[in-house]
Amino acid sequence: MYNISTCMNKKQRENTAKYLYDISKGIALLAVVGNLVQGKWDILSLIFGVSTSIMFFIGAYLLERNTNNE
């Protein structure tokens, strides 16, 4: 299996993990604030936003875990 983190150095993995954490926060924020601005709770967009946010968070966590093992 090909592991993308093997072709990055430690600094690149750290920066990519930070970027993915920021994207995760942004998507979660947009999912919640978007529903608040609309004045109604669209459960489908909320579920999609939170699940996408969790996927980015897991990706960042995995990259960060590989960085800490070195």
GROMACS elastic network, one bead per residue, 0.5 to 0.9 nm:
[ bonds ]
;  ai    aj funct       b0    kb
    2     6     6  0.84643   500
    3     6     6  0.57781   500
    3     7     6  0.78760   500
    4     7     6  0.59052   500
    4     8     6  0.72976   500
    5     8     6  0.53328   500
    5     9     6  0.78912   500
    5    10     6  0.88738   500
    5    12     6  0.89377   500
    5    13     6  0.67576   500
    5    63     6  0.67177   500
    5    66     6  0.74841   500
    5    67     6  0.87287   500
    6     9     6  0.76400   500
    8    11     6  0.79895   500
    8    12     6  0.57702   500
    8    13     6  0.61681   500
    9    12     6  0.53937   500
    9    13     6  0.63715   500
    9    14     6  0.87955   500
    9    67     6  0.87921   500
   10    13     6  0.52032   500
   10    14     6  0.62142   500
   10    15     6  0.86982   500
   10    66     6  0.87624   500
   10    67     6  0.58904   500
   10    68     6  0.89557   500
   10    70     6  0.82282   500
   11    14     6  0.50682   500
   11    15     6  0.61640   500
   11    16     6  0.85141   500
   11    67     6  0.85180   500
   12    15     6  0.51555   500
   12    16     6  0.60030   500
   12    17     6  0.84635   500
   13    16     6  0.50732   500
   13    17     6  0.60050   500
   13    18     6  0.85787   500
   13    60     6  0.88736   500
   13    63     6  0.60445   500
   13    64     6  0.68914   500
   13    66     6  0.82079   500
   13    67     6  0.65769   500
   14    17     6  0.51556   500
   14    18     6  0.62708   500
   14    19     6  0.86644   500
   14    60     6  0.88323   500
   14    63     6  0.74262   500
   14    64     6  0.63117   500
   14    67     6  0.68614   500
   15    18     6  0.51016   500
   15    19     6  0.61670   500
   15    20     6  0.86542   500
   16    20     6  0.61446   500
   16    21     6  0.85624   500
   16    60     6  0.72902   500
   16    63     6  0.77329   500
   16    64     6  0.87934   500
   17    20     6  0.51136   500
   17    21     6  0.61491   500
   17    22     6  0.86289   500
   17    57     6  0.85930   500
   17    59     6  0.75485   500
   17    61     6  0.69577   500
   17    62     6  0.82988   500
   17    63     6  0.58536   500
   17    64     6  0.59517   500
   18    21     6  0.50741   500
   18    22     6  0.62372   500
   18    23     6  0.86998   500
   18    60     6  0.70516   500
   18    64     6  0.86554   500
   19    22     6  0.50939   500
   19    23     6  0.62446   500
   19    24     6  0.85960   500
   19    60     6  0.79648   500
   20    23     6  0.50013   500
   20    24     6  0.60647   500
   20    25     6  0.86194   500
   20    56     6  0.57202   500
   20    57     6  0.65523   500
   20    58     6  0.89526   500
   20    59     6  0.71495   500
   20    60     6  0.53293   500
   20    61     6  0.88828   500
   21    24     6  0.50113   500
   21    25     6  0.62813   500
   21    26     6  0.86395   500
   21    53     6  0.87569   500
   21    56     6  0.68273   500
   21    57     6  0.56338   500
   21    58     6  0.88898   500
   21    59     6  0.86088   500
   21    60     6  0.59662   500
   21    61     6  0.82984   500
   22    25     6  0.51236   500
   22    26     6  0.61282   500
   22    27     6  0.86639   500
   22    57     6  0.88091   500
   23    27     6  0.61251   500
   23    28     6  0.85520   500
   23    53     6  0.74949   500
   23    56     6  0.70362   500
   23    57     6  0.83589   500
   24    27     6  0.53668   500
   24    28     6  0.62559   500
   24    29     6  0.85613   500
   24    50     6  0.86979   500
   24    52     6  0.75326   500
   24    54     6  0.68289   500
   24    55     6  0.79074   500
   24    56     6  0.53285   500
   24    57     6  0.56602   500
   24    60     6  0.89008   500
   25    28     6  0.52164   500
   25    29     6  0.60304   500
   25    30     6  0.85812   500
   25    53     6  0.68604   500
   25    57     6  0.84120   500
   26    29     6  0.50345   500
   26    30     6  0.60833   500
   26    31     6  0.85516   500
   26    53     6  0.80648   500
   27    30     6  0.50865   500
   27    31     6  0.61093   500
   27    32     6  0.87024   500
   27    49     6  0.59830   500
   27    50     6  0.74332   500
   27    52     6  0.73566   500
   27    53     6  0.56895   500
   28    31     6  0.51416   500
   28    32     6  0.63515   500
   28    33     6  0.85301   500
   28    46     6  0.84296   500
   28    49     6  0.58195   500
   28    50     6  0.55723   500
   28    51     6  0.87672   500
   28    52     6  0.81502   500
   28    53     6  0.56652   500
   28    54     6  0.85914   500
   29    32     6  0.53425   500
   29    33     6  0.58287   500
   29    34     6  0.79752   500
   29    49     6  0.86499   500
   30    33     6  0.51892   500
   30    34     6  0.53696   500
   30    35     6  0.82012   500
   30    49     6  0.76468   500
   31    34     6  0.53727   500
   31    35     6  0.64716   500
   31    36     6  0.89057   500
   31    45     6  0.66446   500
   31    46     6  0.53722   500
   31    47     6  0.83855   500
   31    48     6  0.81315   500
   31    49     6  0.51135   500
   31    50     6  0.70318   500
   32    35     6  0.53815   500
   32    36     6  0.63930   500
   32    37     6  0.88414   500
   32    41     6  0.87275   500
   32    46     6  0.67157   500
   32    49     6  0.82150   500
   32    50     6  0.87270   500
   33    37     6  0.60662   500
   33    38     6  0.85305   500
   34    37     6  0.52642   500
   34    38     6  0.62891   500
   34    39     6  0.87148   500
   34    41     6  0.89435   500
   34    46     6  0.89102   500
   35    38     6  0.51624   500
   35    39     6  0.62820   500
   35    40     6  0.58854   500
   35    41     6  0.52640   500
   35    42     6  0.64871   500
   35    43     6  0.88782   500
   35    45     6  0.82822   500
   35    46     6  0.76322   500
   36    39     6  0.51177   500
   36    40     6  0.66272   500
   36    41     6  0.72502   500
   37    40     6  0.79711   500
   38    41     6  0.77763   500
   38    42     6  0.89453   500
   41    44     6  0.88248   500
   41    45     6  0.85645   500
   41    46     6  0.77043   500
   42    45     6  0.56717   500
   42    46     6  0.63079   500
   42    47     6  0.87718   500
   43    47     6  0.60267   500
   43    48     6  0.84945   500
   44    47     6  0.52045   500
   44    48     6  0.61061   500
   44    49     6  0.85018   500
   45    48     6  0.50095   500
   45    49     6  0.58973   500
   45    50     6  0.84456   500
   46    49     6  0.51295   500
   46    50     6  0.60712   500
   46    51     6  0.84395   500
   47    50     6  0.52699   500
   47    51     6  0.59634   500
   47    52     6  0.84222   500
   48    51     6  0.52489   500
   48    52     6  0.60169   500
   48    53     6  0.84224   500
   49    52     6  0.52289   500
   49    53     6  0.60309   500
   49    54     6  0.86061   500
   50    54     6  0.61361   500
   50    55     6  0.86841   500
   51    54     6  0.50395   500
   51    55     6  0.62930   500
   51    56     6  0.88226   500
   52    55     6  0.50862   500
   52    56     6  0.64067   500
   52    57     6  0.86161   500
   53    56     6  0.52770   500
   53    57     6  0.61724   500
   53    58     6  0.86950   500
   54    58     6  0.61142   500
   54    59     6  0.85923   500
   55    58     6  0.51744   500
   55    59     6  0.62719   500
   55    60     6  0.87186   500
   56    59     6  0.50573   500
   56    60     6  0.62345   500
   56    61     6  0.85696   500
   57    60     6  0.51257   500
   57    61     6  0.60824   500
   57    62     6  0.86322   500
   58    62     6  0.61169   500
   58    63     6  0.86098   500
   59    62     6  0.52278   500
   59    63     6  0.63202   500
   59    64     6  0.86271   500
   60    63     6  0.51499   500
   60    64     6  0.60713   500
   60    65     6  0.84977   500
   61    64     6  0.50370   500
   61    65     6  0.59815   500
   61    66     6  0.86416   500
   62    65     6  0.50434   500
   62    66     6  0.63549   500
   62    67     6  0.87163   500
   63    66     6  0.52565   500
   63    67     6  0.63896   500
   63    68     6  0.88984   500
   64    68     6  0.62757   500
   64    69     6  0.87690   500
   65    68     6  0.51873   500
   65    69     6  0.64001   500
   66    69     6  0.52826   500
   66    70     6  0.70401   500
   67    70     6  0.58071   500
